[in-house]
Amino acid sequence: IKFKNKPKNFVTTCYIFLIFSILIVGILMNYNYFFYLSILITIIHLFFYQIKFFNSKNPLSCLKVFKSNNITGLIIFCNILVGKIS
């Protein structure tokens, strides 16, 4: 896959690797099924918010999406907490 002049494709590919990594960690750590359900919130935030509003030609859009990574981290942290509650 060539990513030159296609930053959305690059970011989407990175997010796909992130989701698979989180799922693998969930499997290795034996998280409960609530963890896997809560991953949907992460997916929605990444793909339906960040990718939708990402525009590499607009610096304010890039900054807005970059700052929302804090929210992404909080969502993933909450996913982990939910996954360990048994």
PyMOL Python script that loads the backbone (N, CA, C, O; Angstrom):
from pymol import cmd

cmd.read_pdbstr("""\
ATOM      1  N   ILE A   1       0.858  -1.172   0.000  1.00  0.00           N
ATOM      2  CA  ILE A   1       0.000   0.000   0.000  1.00  0.00           C
ATOM      3  C   ILE A   1       0.900   1.230   0.000  1.00  0.00           C
ATOM      4  O   ILE A   1       1.821   1.339   0.810  1.00  0.00           O
ATOM      5  N   LYS A   2       0.627   2.137  -0.902  1.00  0.00           N
ATOM      6  CA  LYS A   2       1.383   3.379  -0.945  1.00  0.00           C
ATOM      7  C   LYS A   2       0.587   4.456  -0.225  1.00  0.00           C
ATOM      8  O   LYS A   2      -0.592   4.672  -0.506  1.00  0.00           O
ATOM      9  N   PHE A   3       1.252   5.125   0.705  1.00  0.00           N
ATOM     10  CA  PHE A   3       0.574   6.126   1.513  1.00  0.00           C
ATOM     11  C   PHE A   3       0.903   7.551   1.095  1.00  0.00           C
ATOM     12  O   PHE A   3       0.398   8.504   1.687  1.00  0.00           O
ATOM     13  N   LYS A   4       1.734   7.699   0.092  1.00  0.00           N
ATOM     14  CA  LYS A   4       2.102   9.041  -0.322  1.00  0.00           C
ATOM     15  C   LYS A   4       0.856   9.782  -0.802  1.00  0.00           C
ATOM     16  O   LYS A   4       0.096   9.283  -1.632  1.00  0.00           O
ATOM     17  N   ASN A   5       0.673  10.953  -0.272  1.00  0.00           N
ATOM     18  CA  ASN A   5      -0.489  11.799  -0.593  1.00  0.00           C
ATOM     19  C   ASN A   5      -1.815  11.185  -0.150  1.00  0.00           C
ATOM     20  O   ASN A   5      -2.871  11.612  -0.618  1.00  0.00           O
ATOM     21  N   LYS A   6      -1.784  10.195   0.739  1.00  0.00           N
ATOM     22  CA  LYS A   6      -3.006   9.580   1.266  1.00  0.00           C
ATOM     23  C   LYS A   6      -2.872   9.419   2.773  1.00  0.00           C
ATOM     24  O   LYS A   6      -2.802   8.296   3.273  1.00  0.00           O
ATOM     25  N   PRO A   7      -2.837  10.530   3.501  1.00  0.00           N
ATOM     26  CA  PRO A   7      -2.630  10.422   4.946  1.00  0.00           C
ATOM     27  C   PRO A   7      -3.772   9.724   5.679  1.00  0.00           C
ATOM     28  O   PRO A   7      -3.541   9.079   6.703  1.00  0.00           O
ATOM     29  N   LYS A   8      -4.997   9.841   5.175  1.00  0.00           N
ATOM     30  CA  LYS A   8      -6.120   9.153   5.837  1.00  0.00           C
ATOM     31  C   LYS A   8      -5.945   7.643   5.776  1.00  0.00           C
ATOM     32  O   LYS A   8      -6.273   6.940   6.731  1.00  0.00           O
ATOM     33  N   ASN A   9      -5.432   7.146   4.667  1.00  0.00           N
ATOM     34  CA  ASN A   9      -5.182   5.700   4.552  1.00  0.00           C
ATOM     35  C   ASN A   9      -4.113   5.255   5.540  1.00  0.00           C
ATOM     36  O   ASN A   9      -4.225   4.186   6.141  1.00  0.00           O
ATOM     37  N   PHE A  10      -3.073   6.075   5.710  1.00  0.00           N
ATOM     38  CA  PHE A  10      -2.017   5.745   6.650  1.00  0.00           C
ATOM     39  C   PHE A  10      -2.556   5.716   8.081  1.00  0.00           C
ATOM     40  O   PHE A  10      -2.288   4.775   8.828  1.00  0.00           O
ATOM     41  N   VAL A  11      -3.312   6.741   8.461  1.00  0.00           N
ATOM     42  CA  VAL A  11      -3.860   6.814   9.814  1.00  0.00           C
ATOM     43  C   VAL A  11      -4.839   5.666  10.058  1.00  0.00           C
ATOM     44  O   VAL A  11      -4.843   5.075  11.138  1.00  0.00           O
ATOM     45  N   THR A  12      -5.654   5.352   9.077  1.00  0.00           N
ATOM     46  CA  THR A  12      -6.601   4.234   9.192  1.00  0.00           C
ATOM     47  C   THR A  12      -5.855   2.922   9.412  1.00  0.00           C
ATOM     48  O   THR A  12      -6.254   2.117  10.253  1.00  0.00           O
ATOM     49  N   THR A  13      -4.783   2.700   8.669  1.00  0.00           N
ATOM     50  CA  THR A  13      -3.978   1.488   8.827  1.00  0.00           C
ATOM     51  C   THR A  13      -3.368   1.422  10.228  1.00  0.00           C
ATOM     52  O   THR A  13      -3.354   0.360  10.850  1.00  0.00           O
ATOM     53  N   CYS A  14      -2.872   2.538  10.718  1.00  0.00           N
ATOM     54  CA  CYS A  14      -2.317   2.574  12.076  1.00  0.00           C
ATOM     55  C   CYS A  14      -3.387   2.247  13.115  1.00  0.00           C
ATOM     56  O   CYS A  14      -3.119   1.523  14.074  1.00  0.00           O
ATOM     57  N   TYR A  15      -4.595   2.774  12.931  1.00  0.00           N
ATOM     58  CA  TYR A  15      -5.684   2.504  13.871  1.00  0.00           C
ATOM     59  C   TYR A  15      -6.101   1.039  13.835  1.00  0.00           C
ATOM     60  O   TYR A  15      -6.456   0.467  14.866  1.00  0.00           O
ATOM     61  N   ILE A  16      -6.059   0.436  12.664  1.00  0.00           N
ATOM     62  CA  ILE A  16      -6.386  -0.990  12.560  1.00  0.00           C
ATOM     63  C   ILE A  16      -5.363  -1.817  13.342  1.00  0.00           C
ATOM     64  O   ILE A  16      -5.732  -2.744  14.064  1.00  0.00           O
ATOM     65  N   PHE A  17      -4.077  -1.479  13.196  1.00  0.00           N
ATOM     66  CA  PHE A  17      -3.049  -2.174  13.976  1.00  0.00           C
ATOM     67  C   PHE A  17      -3.247  -1.944  15.465  1.00  0.00           C
ATOM     68  O   PHE A  17      -3.043  -2.863  16.258  1.00  0.00           O
ATOM     69  N   LEU A  18      -3.636  -0.751  15.860  1.00  0.00           N
ATOM     70  CA  LEU A  18      -3.894  -0.454  17.270  1.00  0.00           C
ATOM     71  C   LEU A  18      -5.021  -1.322  17.808  1.00  0.00           C
ATOM     72  O   LEU A  18      -4.890  -1.908  18.883  1.00  0.00           O
ATOM     73  N   ILE A  19      -6.119  -1.414  17.080  1.00  0.00           N
ATOM     74  CA  ILE A  19      -7.270  -2.211  17.522  1.00  0.00           C
ATOM     75  C   ILE A  19      -6.880  -3.681  17.653  1.00  0.00           C
ATOM     76  O   ILE A  19      -7.227  -4.328  18.641  1.00  0.00           O
ATOM     77  N   PHE A  20      -6.158  -4.216  16.660  1.00  0.00           N
ATOM     78  CA  PHE A  20      -5.728  -5.611  16.753  1.00  0.00           C
ATOM     79  C   PHE A  20      -4.781  -5.821  17.926  1.00  0.00           C
ATOM     80  O   PHE A  20      -4.841  -6.858  18.587  1.00  0.00           O
ATOM     81  N   SER A  21      -3.912  -4.858  18.194  1.00  0.00           N
ATOM     82  CA  SER A  21      -2.997  -4.965  19.334  1.00  0.00           C
ATOM     83  C   SER A  21      -3.766  -4.990  20.644  1.00  0.00           C
ATOM     84  O   SER A  21      -3.456  -5.777  21.539  1.00  0.00           O
ATOM     85  N   ILE A  22      -4.765  -4.130  20.756  1.00  0.00           N
ATOM     86  CA  ILE A  22      -5.583  -4.101  21.967  1.00  0.00           C
ATOM     87  C   ILE A  22      -6.330  -5.421  22.132  1.00  0.00           C
ATOM     88  O   ILE A  22      -6.430  -5.943  23.242  1.00  0.00           O
ATOM     89  N   LEU A  23      -6.848  -5.956  21.048  1.00  0.00           N
ATOM     90  CA  LEU A  23      -7.555  -7.239  21.119  1.00  0.00           C
ATOM     91  C   LEU A  23      -6.612  -8.371  21.542  1.00  0.00           C
ATOM     92  O   LEU A  23      -6.989  -9.225  22.344  1.00  0.00           O
ATOM     93  N   ILE A  24      -5.404  -8.378  21.010  1.00  0.00           N
ATOM     94  CA  ILE A  24      -4.429  -9.412  21.382  1.00  0.00           C
ATOM     95  C   ILE A  24      -4.086  -9.299  22.864  1.00  0.00           C
ATOM     96  O   ILE A  24      -3.990 -10.313  23.555  1.00  0.00           O
ATOM     97  N   VAL A  25      -3.901  -8.075  23.357  1.00  0.00           N
ATOM     98  CA  VAL A  25      -3.630  -7.884  24.786  1.00  0.00           C
ATOM     99  C   VAL A  25      -4.807  -8.391  25.604  1.00  0.00           C
ATOM    100  O   VAL A  25      -4.609  -9.033  26.636  1.00  0.00           O
ATOM    101  N   GLY A  26      -6.019  -8.116  25.163  1.00  0.00           N
ATOM    102  CA  GLY A  26      -7.206  -8.603  25.864  1.00  0.00           C
ATOM    103  C   GLY A  26      -7.253 -10.113  25.947  1.00  0.00           C
ATOM    104  O   GLY A  26      -7.626 -10.676  26.976  1.00  0.00           O
ATOM    105  N   ILE A  27      -6.878 -10.759  24.875  1.00  0.00           N
ATOM    106  CA  ILE A  27      -6.862 -12.230  24.861  1.00  0.00           C
ATOM    107  C   ILE A  27      -5.772 -12.757  25.802  1.00  0.00           C
ATOM    108  O   ILE A  27      -6.017 -13.666  26.595  1.00  0.00           O
ATOM    109  N   LEU A  28      -4.567 -12.179  25.709  1.00  0.00           N
ATOM    110  CA  LEU A  28      -3.455 -12.634  26.546  1.00  0.00           C
ATOM    111  C   LEU A  28      -3.688 -12.366  28.028  1.00  0.00           C
ATOM    112  O   LEU A  28      -3.206 -13.117  28.876  1.00  0.00           O
ATOM    113  N   MET A  29      -4.423 -11.302  28.347  1.00  0.00           N
ATOM    114  CA  MET A  29      -4.670 -10.950  29.747  1.00  0.00           C
ATOM    115  C   MET A  29      -5.965 -11.560  30.279  1.00  0.00           C
ATOM    116  O   MET A  29      -6.339 -11.325  31.428  1.00  0.00           O
ATOM    117  N   ASN A  30      -6.642 -12.337  29.448  1.00  0.00           N
ATOM    118  CA  ASN A  30      -7.888 -12.999  29.839  1.00  0.00           C
ATOM    119  C   ASN A  30      -8.960 -12.026  30.342  1.00  0.00           C
ATOM    120  O   ASN A  30      -9.586 -12.261  31.375  1.00  0.00           O
ATOM    121  N   TYR A  31      -9.159 -10.949  29.611  1.00  0.00           N
ATOM    122  CA  TYR A  31     -10.188  -9.985  29.978  1.00  0.00           C
ATOM    123  C   TYR A  31     -11.561 -10.582  29.721  1.00  0.00           C
ATOM    124  O   TYR A  31     -11.719 -11.471  28.885  1.00  0.00           O
ATOM    125  N   ASN A  32     -12.556 -10.081  30.452  1.00  0.00           N
ATOM    126  CA  ASN A  32     -13.914 -10.591  30.283  1.00  0.00           C
ATOM    127  C   ASN A  32     -14.562 -10.010  29.019  1.00  0.00           C
ATOM    128  O   ASN A  32     -13.973  -9.168  28.342  1.00  0.00           O
ATOM    129  N   TYR A  33     -15.761 -10.463  28.716  1.00  0.00           N
ATOM    130  CA  TYR A  33     -16.395 -10.068  27.460  1.00  0.00           C
ATOM    131  C   TYR A  33     -16.814  -8.604  27.442  1.00  0.00           C
ATOM    132  O   TYR A  33     -17.047  -8.053  26.367  1.00  0.00           O
ATOM    133  N   PHE A  34     -16.916  -7.959  28.603  1.00  0.00           N
ATOM    134  CA  PHE A  34     -17.220  -6.532  28.626  1.00  0.00           C
ATOM    135  C   PHE A  34     -16.095  -5.716  27.985  1.00  0.00           C
ATOM    136  O   PHE A  34     -16.338  -4.666  27.390  1.00  0.00           O
ATOM    137  N   PHE A  35     -14.873  -6.209  28.114  1.00  0.00           N
ATOM    138  CA  PHE A  35     -13.735  -5.549  27.483  1.00  0.00           C
ATOM    139  C   PHE A  35     -13.937  -5.494  25.973  1.00  0.00           C
ATOM    140  O   PHE A  35     -13.725  -4.457  25.345  1.00  0.00           O
ATOM    141  N   TYR A  36     -14.347  -6.615  25.402  1.00  0.00           N
ATOM    142  CA  TYR A  36     -14.507  -6.685  23.949  1.00  0.00           C
ATOM    143  C   TYR A  36     -15.699  -5.846  23.482  1.00  0.00           C
ATOM    144  O   TYR A  36     -15.672  -5.285  22.387  1.00  0.00           O
ATOM    145  N   LEU A  37     -16.733  -5.760  24.300  1.00  0.00           N
ATOM    146  CA  LEU A  37     -17.854  -4.883  23.962  1.00  0.00           C
ATOM    147  C   LEU A  37     -17.447  -3.415  24.051  1.00  0.00           C
ATOM    148  O   LEU A  37     -17.857  -2.600  23.224  1.00  0.00           O
ATOM    149  N   SER A  38     -16.646  -3.085  25.050  1.00  0.00           N
ATOM    150  CA  SER A  38     -16.236  -1.693  25.214  1.00  0.00           C
ATOM    151  C   SER A  38     -15.223  -1.255  24.164  1.00  0.00           C
ATOM    152  O   SER A  38     -15.034  -0.057  23.951  1.00  0.00           O
ATOM    153  N   ILE A  39     -14.574  -2.202  23.511  1.00  0.00           N
ATOM    154  CA  ILE A  39     -13.674  -1.861  22.404  1.00  0.00           C
ATOM    155  C   ILE A  39     -14.451  -1.174  21.283  1.00  0.00           C
ATOM    156  O   ILE A  39     -13.884  -0.394  20.518  1.00  0.00           O
ATOM    157  N   LEU A  40     -15.734  -1.461  21.188  1.00  0.00           N
ATOM    158  CA  LEU A  40     -16.559  -0.803  20.167  1.00  0.00           C
ATOM    159  C   LEU A  40     -16.567   0.709  20.353  1.00  0.00           C
ATOM    160  O   LEU A  40     -16.608   1.449  19.369  1.00  0.00           O
ATOM    161  N   ILE A  41     -16.529   1.178  21.588  1.00  0.00           N
ATOM    162  CA  ILE A  41     -16.472   2.616  21.839  1.00  0.00           C
ATOM    163  C   ILE A  41     -15.175   3.194  21.279  1.00  0.00           C
ATOM    164  O   ILE A  41     -15.170   4.266  20.675  1.00  0.00           O
ATOM    165  N   THR A  42     -14.086   2.475  21.486  1.00  0.00           N
ATOM    166  CA  THR A  42     -12.794   2.914  20.941  1.00  0.00           C
ATOM    167  C   THR A  42     -12.847   2.962  19.423  1.00  0.00           C
ATOM    168  O   THR A  42     -12.385   3.926  18.813  1.00  0.00           O
ATOM    169  N   ILE A  43     -13.404   1.930  18.814  1.00  0.00           N
ATOM    170  CA  ILE A  43     -13.492   1.873  17.350  1.00  0.00           C
ATOM    171  C   ILE A  43     -14.340   3.020  16.819  1.00  0.00           C
ATOM    172  O   ILE A  43     -13.978   3.660  15.832  1.00  0.00           O
ATOM    173  N   ILE A  44     -15.458   3.276  17.469  1.00  0.00           N
ATOM    174  CA  ILE A  44     -16.327   4.375  17.042  1.00  0.00           C
ATOM    175  C   ILE A  44     -15.591   5.700  17.137  1.00  0.00           C
ATOM    176  O   ILE A  44     -15.664   6.522  16.223  1.00  0.00           O
ATOM    177  N   HIS A  45     -14.884   5.912  18.237  1.00  0.00           N
ATOM    178  CA  HIS A  45     -14.154   7.170  18.396  1.00  0.00           C
ATOM    179  C   HIS A  45     -13.063   7.314  17.338  1.00  0.00           C
ATOM    180  O   HIS A  45     -12.907   8.384  16.750  1.00  0.00           O
ATOM    181  N   LEU A  46     -12.315   6.251  17.096  1.00  0.00           N
ATOM    182  CA  LEU A  46     -11.214   6.340  16.143  1.00  0.00           C
ATOM    183  C   LEU A  46     -11.688   6.537  14.713  1.00  0.00           C
ATOM    184  O   LEU A  46     -11.186   7.407  14.001  1.00  0.00           O
ATOM    185  N   PHE A  47     -12.644   5.740  14.298  1.00  0.00           N
ATOM    186  CA  PHE A  47     -13.012   5.751  12.893  1.00  0.00           C
ATOM    187  C   PHE A  47     -14.126   6.736  12.550  1.00  0.00           C
ATOM    188  O   PHE A  47     -14.101   7.355  11.486  1.00  0.00           O
ATOM    189  N   PHE A  48     -15.097   6.883  13.439  1.00  0.00           N
ATOM    190  CA  PHE A  48     -16.224   7.749  13.104  1.00  0.00           C
ATOM    191  C   PHE A  48     -16.048   9.175  13.614  1.00  0.00           C
ATOM    192  O   PHE A  48     -16.822  10.060  13.250  1.00  0.00           O
ATOM    193  N   TYR A  49     -15.044   9.406  14.449  1.00  0.00           N
ATOM    194  CA  TYR A  49     -14.762  10.772  14.870  1.00  0.00           C
ATOM    195  C   TYR A  49     -13.431  11.248  14.291  1.00  0.00           C
ATOM    196  O   TYR A  49     -13.382  12.223  13.542  1.00  0.00           O
ATOM    197  N   GLN A  50     -12.362  10.551  14.646  1.00  0.00           N
ATOM    198  CA  GLN A  50     -11.040  11.034  14.237  1.00  0.00           C
ATOM    199  C   GLN A  50     -10.838  10.984  12.724  1.00  0.00           C
ATOM    200  O   GLN A  50     -10.407  11.971  12.128  1.00  0.00           O
ATOM    201  N   ILE A  51     -11.137   9.867  12.108  1.00  0.00           N
ATOM    202  CA  ILE A  51     -10.934   9.759  10.659  1.00  0.00           C
ATOM    203  C   ILE A  51     -11.907  10.672   9.912  1.00  0.00           C
ATOM    204  O   ILE A  51     -11.547  11.272   8.899  1.00  0.00           O
ATOM    205  N   LYS A  52     -13.124  10.775  10.408  1.00  0.00           N
ATOM    206  CA  LYS A  52     -14.118  11.618   9.736  1.00  0.00           C
ATOM    207  C   LYS A  52     -13.688  13.084   9.716  1.00  0.00           C
ATOM    208  O   LYS A  52     -13.848  13.763   8.702  1.00  0.00           O
ATOM    209  N   PHE A  53     -13.142  13.575  10.833  1.00  0.00           N
ATOM    210  CA  PHE A  53     -12.792  14.986  10.922  1.00  0.00           C
ATOM    211  C   PHE A  53     -11.349  15.289  10.530  1.00  0.00           C
ATOM    212  O   PHE A  53     -10.949  16.452  10.486  1.00  0.00           O
ATOM    213  N   PHE A  54     -10.573  14.255  10.246  1.00  0.00           N
ATOM    214  CA  PHE A  54      -9.176  14.459   9.876  1.00  0.00           C
ATOM    215  C   PHE A  54      -9.077  15.024   8.468  1.00  0.00           C
ATOM    216  O   PHE A  54      -9.580  14.439   7.509  1.00  0.00           O
ATOM    217  N   ASN A  55      -8.423  16.168   8.363  1.00  0.00           N
ATOM    218  CA  ASN A  55      -8.157  16.782   7.066  1.00  0.00           C
ATOM    219  C   ASN A  55      -6.722  17.284   7.108  1.00  0.00           C
ATOM    220  O   ASN A  55      -6.430  18.276   7.777  1.00  0.00           O
ATOM    221  N   SER A  56      -5.839  16.618   6.409  1.00  0.00           N
ATOM    222  CA  SER A  56      -4.412  16.933   6.489  1.00  0.00           C
ATOM    223  C   SER A  56      -4.082  18.310   5.926  1.00  0.00           C
ATOM    224  O   SER A  56      -3.009  18.849   6.194  1.00  0.00           O
ATOM    225  N   LYS A  57      -4.983  18.872   5.160  1.00  0.00           N
ATOM    226  CA  LYS A  57      -4.743  20.189   4.573  1.00  0.00           C
ATOM    227  C   LYS A  57      -5.203  21.327   5.488  1.00  0.00           C
ATOM    228  O   LYS A  57      -4.949  22.497   5.205  1.00  0.00           O
ATOM    229  N   ASN A  58      -5.875  20.981   6.575  1.00  0.00           N
ATOM    230  CA  ASN A  58      -6.376  21.975   7.515  1.00  0.00           C
ATOM    231  C   ASN A  58      -5.688  21.779   8.867  1.00  0.00           C
ATOM    232  O   ASN A  58      -5.987  20.820   9.578  1.00  0.00           O
ATOM    233  N   PRO A  59      -4.768  22.684   9.227  1.00  0.00           N
ATOM    234  CA  PRO A  59      -4.020  22.520  10.485  1.00  0.00           C
ATOM    235  C   PRO A  59      -4.916  22.481  11.725  1.00  0.00           C
ATOM    236  O   PRO A  59      -4.608  21.758  12.672  1.00  0.00           O
ATOM    237  N   LEU A  60      -5.999  23.226  11.744  1.00  0.00           N
ATOM    238  CA  LEU A  60      -6.892  23.209  12.905  1.00  0.00           C
ATOM    239  C   LEU A  60      -7.585  21.853  13.051  1.00  0.00           C
ATOM    240  O   LEU A  60      -7.807  21.373  14.162  1.00  0.00           O
ATOM    241  N   SER A  61      -7.917  21.253  11.927  1.00  0.00           N
ATOM    242  CA  SER A  61      -8.517  19.917  11.947  1.00  0.00           C
ATOM    243  C   SER A  61      -7.518  18.899  12.495  1.00  0.00           C
ATOM    244  O   SER A  61      -7.873  18.051  13.313  1.00  0.00           O
ATOM    245  N   CYS A  62      -6.282  18.988  12.045  1.00  0.00           N
ATOM    246  CA  CYS A  62      -5.239  18.078  12.535  1.00  0.00           C
ATOM    247  C   CYS A  62      -5.034  18.244  14.035  1.00  0.00           C
ATOM    248  O   CYS A  62      -4.889  17.257  14.756  1.00  0.00           O
ATOM    249  N   LEU A  63      -5.022  19.475  14.503  1.00  0.00           N
ATOM    250  CA  LEU A  63      -4.830  19.738  15.924  1.00  0.00           C
ATOM    251  C   LEU A  63      -5.995  19.190  16.735  1.00  0.00           C
ATOM    252  O   LEU A  63      -5.793  18.598  17.796  1.00  0.00           O
ATOM    253  N   LYS A  64      -7.210  19.386  16.240  1.00  0.00           N
ATOM    254  CA  LYS A  64      -8.404  18.886  16.937  1.00  0.00           C
ATOM    255  C   LYS A  64      -8.356  17.362  17.063  1.00  0.00           C
ATOM    256  O   LYS A  64      -8.635  16.816  18.131  1.00  0.00           O
ATOM    257  N   VAL A  65      -8.008  16.687  15.987  1.00  0.00           N
ATOM    258  CA  VAL A  65      -7.932  15.228  16.003  1.00  0.00           C
ATOM    259  C   VAL A  65      -6.776  14.772  16.895  1.00  0.00           C
ATOM    260  O   VAL A  65      -6.914  13.801  17.638  1.00  0.00           O
ATOM    261  N   PHE A  66      -5.644  15.466  16.825  1.00  0.00           N
ATOM    262  CA  PHE A  66      -4.504  15.102  17.659  1.00  0.00           C
ATOM    263  C   PHE A  66      -4.840  15.250  19.136  1.00  0.00           C
ATOM    264  O   PHE A  66      -4.488  14.384  19.937  1.00  0.00           O
ATOM    265  N   LYS A  67      -5.512  16.324  19.505  1.00  0.00           N
ATOM    266  CA  LYS A  67      -5.886  16.534  20.906  1.00  0.00           C
ATOM    267  C   LYS A  67      -6.900  15.501  21.381  1.00  0.00           C
ATOM    268  O   LYS A  67      -6.955  15.193  22.572  1.00  0.00           O
ATOM    269  N   SER A  68      -7.697  14.967  20.472  1.00  0.00           N
ATOM    270  CA  SER A  68      -8.677  13.952  20.879  1.00  0.00           C
ATOM    271  C   SER A  68      -8.016  12.612  21.184  1.00  0.00           C
ATOM    272  O   SER A  68      -8.685  11.688  21.646  1.00  0.00           O
ATOM    273  N   ASN A  69      -6.714  12.493  20.933  1.00  0.00           N
ATOM    274  CA  ASN A  69      -5.998  11.276  21.324  1.00  0.00           C
ATOM    275  C   ASN A  69      -5.982  11.108  22.838  1.00  0.00           C
ATOM    276  O   ASN A  69      -5.873   9.987  23.336  1.00  0.00           O
ATOM    277  N   ASN A  70      -6.091  12.212  23.576  1.00  0.00           N
ATOM    278  CA  ASN A  70      -6.221  12.110  25.029  1.00  0.00           C
ATOM    279  C   ASN A  70      -7.493  11.356  25.391  1.00  0.00           C
ATOM    280  O   ASN A  70      -7.494  10.522  26.297  1.00  0.00           O
ATOM    281  N   ILE A  71      -8.564  11.649  24.687  1.00  0.00           N
ATOM    282  CA  ILE A  71      -9.837  10.956  24.916  1.00  0.00           C
ATOM    283  C   ILE A  71      -9.688   9.484  24.543  1.00  0.00           C
ATOM    284  O   ILE A  71     -10.204   8.606  25.234  1.00  0.00           O
ATOM    285  N   THR A  72      -8.981   9.223  23.447  1.00  0.00           N
ATOM    286  CA  THR A  72      -8.752   7.841  23.035  1.00  0.00           C
ATOM    287  C   THR A  72      -8.018   7.068  24.126  1.00  0.00           C
ATOM    288  O   THR A  72      -8.385   5.936  24.442  1.00  0.00           O
ATOM    289  N   GLY A  73      -6.997   7.666  24.694  1.00  0.00           N
ATOM    290  CA  GLY A  73      -6.262   7.021  25.784  1.00  0.00           C
ATOM    291  C   GLY A  73      -7.141   6.754  26.995  1.00  0.00           C
ATOM    292  O   GLY A  73      -7.043   5.697  27.618  1.00  0.00           O
ATOM    293  N   LEU A  74      -7.994   7.706  27.326  1.00  0.00           N
ATOM    294  CA  LEU A  74      -8.923   7.523  28.449  1.00  0.00           C
ATOM    295  C   LEU A  74      -9.907   6.388  28.158  1.00  0.00           C
ATOM    296  O   LEU A  74     -10.211   5.586  29.041  1.00  0.00           O
ATOM    297  N   ILE A  75     -10.394   6.323  26.940  1.00  0.00           N
ATOM    298  CA  ILE A  75     -11.327   5.251  26.565  1.00  0.00           C
ATOM    299  C   ILE A  75     -10.635   3.888  26.681  1.00  0.00           C
ATOM    300  O   ILE A  75     -11.221   2.941  27.205  1.00  0.00           O
ATOM    301  N   ILE A  76      -9.408   3.788  26.203  1.00  0.00           N
ATOM    302  CA  ILE A  76      -8.677   2.519  26.272  1.00  0.00           C
ATOM    303  C   ILE A  76      -8.403   2.147  27.731  1.00  0.00           C
ATOM    304  O   ILE A  76      -8.516   0.980  28.105  1.00  0.00           O
ATOM    305  N   PHE A  77      -8.042   3.138  28.557  1.00  0.00           N
ATOM    306  CA  PHE A  77      -7.831   2.880  29.975  1.00  0.00           C
ATOM    307  C   PHE A  77      -9.118   2.341  30.620  1.00  0.00           C
ATOM    308  O   PHE A  77      -9.078   1.394  31.405  1.00  0.00           O
ATOM    309  N   CYS A  78     -10.249   2.950  30.281  1.00  0.00           N
ATOM    310  CA  CYS A  78     -11.539   2.479  30.817  1.00  0.00           C
ATOM    311  C   CYS A  78     -11.845   1.076  30.303  1.00  0.00           C
ATOM    312  O   CYS A  78     -12.406   0.262  31.037  1.00  0.00           O
ATOM    313  N   ASN A  79     -11.484   0.779  29.051  1.00  0.00           N
ATOM    314  CA  ASN A  79     -11.672  -0.564  28.511  1.00  0.00           C
ATOM    315  C   ASN A  79     -10.920  -1.586  29.356  1.00  0.00           C
ATOM    316  O   ASN A  79     -11.444  -2.652  29.678  1.00  0.00           O
ATOM    317  N   ILE A  80      -9.686  -1.245  29.708  1.00  0.00           N
ATOM    318  CA  ILE A  80      -8.872  -2.162  30.516  1.00  0.00           C
ATOM    319  C   ILE A  80      -9.485  -2.361  31.890  1.00  0.00           C
ATOM    320  O   ILE A  80      -9.551  -3.485  32.389  1.00  0.00           O
ATOM    321  N   LEU A  81      -9.934  -1.269  32.506  1.00  0.00           N
ATOM    322  CA  LEU A  81     -10.576  -1.396  33.808  1.00  0.00           C
ATOM    323  C   LEU A  81     -11.819  -2.281  33.742  1.00  0.00           C
ATOM    324  O   LEU A  81     -12.025  -3.144  34.595  1.00  0.00           O
ATOM    325  N   VAL A  82     -12.631  -2.056  32.732  1.00  0.00           N
ATOM    326  CA  VAL A  82     -13.850  -2.859  32.559  1.00  0.00           C
ATOM    327  C   VAL A  82     -13.492  -4.317  32.318  1.00  0.00           C
ATOM    328  O   VAL A  82     -14.185  -5.217  32.790  1.00  0.00           O
ATOM    329  N   GLY A  83     -12.393  -4.555  31.572  1.00  0.00           N
ATOM    330  CA  GLY A  83     -11.989  -5.921  31.281  1.00  0.00           C
ATOM    331  C   GLY A  83     -11.502  -6.694  32.486  1.00  0.00           C
ATOM    332  O   GLY A  83     -11.580  -7.923  32.500  1.00  0.00           O
ATOM    333  N   LYS A  84     -10.999  -6.004  33.502  1.00  0.00           N
ATOM    334  CA  LYS A  84     -10.488  -6.697  34.681  1.00  0.00           C
ATOM    335  C   LYS A  84     -11.532  -6.872  35.769  1.00  0.00           C
ATOM    336  O   LYS A  84     -11.325  -7.648  36.702  1.00  0.00           O
ATOM    337  N   ILE A  85     -12.649  -6.167  35.669  1.00  0.00           N
ATOM    338  CA  ILE A  85     -13.708  -6.328  36.672  1.00  0.00           C
ATOM    339  C   ILE A  85     -14.388  -7.677  36.440  1.00  0.00           C
ATOM    340  O   ILE A  85     -14.915  -7.933  35.357  1.00  0.00           O
ATOM    341  N   SER A  86     -14.375  -8.517  37.437  1.00  0.00           N
ATOM    342  CA  SER A  86     -14.975  -9.842  37.266  1.00  0.00           C
ATOM    343  C   SER A  86     -15.991 -10.103  38.349  1.00  0.00           C
ATOM    344  O   SER A  86     -16.605 -11.169  38.376  1.00  0.00           O
TER     345      SER A  86
END
""", "prot")
cmd.dss("prot")
cmd.show_as("cartoon", "prot")
cmd.util.cbc("prot")
cmd.orient("prot")
